[in-house]
Amino acid sequence: MEATAVQNAAPAIDLKALKTRQQAAWASGDYAVIGTTLQIVGEQLAEACDLRWDERVLDVAAGNGNATLAAARRGCKVVSTDYVESLLERGAERARAERLEVEFKAADAEALPFPDASFDAVLSTFGVMFAPDHARAAAEMARVCRSGGRKSRRRWRAPRRSWRPGRVAPRRRPP
């Protein structure tokens, strides 16, 4: 009797198809309206990175530009990238309204079109967490940041288990 191997491997995910579906979804609504409610996160990120006048800053998967605008307000030379051009257009509108000079460029977080070590700081508020290949996006952010530069991102935390009536609340554990 001949034995046959059984594979239980999960099917491979088509990252290109996933990215295309994500891009269409982000372009289908007015996410810039929601994004402006998160402006404080961009400001906090700019402060945490101690951005300085004249530094070159890249905002990856910038959406409508919360971190972009925060960096530009601090006098940085900012390039704002996203793969959804309609979101970049909204960011450009906001920058013009504040008379801020910002370069807006369509780009994929997993294949940034910039030379190695070309930025002093590389930021992302929420956007890059949606990249299908997190390791590749992180490697790209590191590649374009100069040695000794700053890389920082903000993402949502995973939801914690919620308390349900009738259960004893678990002890709080340190993070």
PyMOL commands that set and color helices and strands:
alter all, ss='L'
color gray80, all
select helices_A, chain A and resi 15-28+31-36+39-48+66-73+85-97+127-130+134-144
alter helices_A, ss='H'
color red, helices_A
select strands_A, chain A and resi 56-59+77-82+102-106+119-125+145-154
alter strands_A, ss='S'
color yellow, strands_A
deselect
rebuild
show_as cartoon
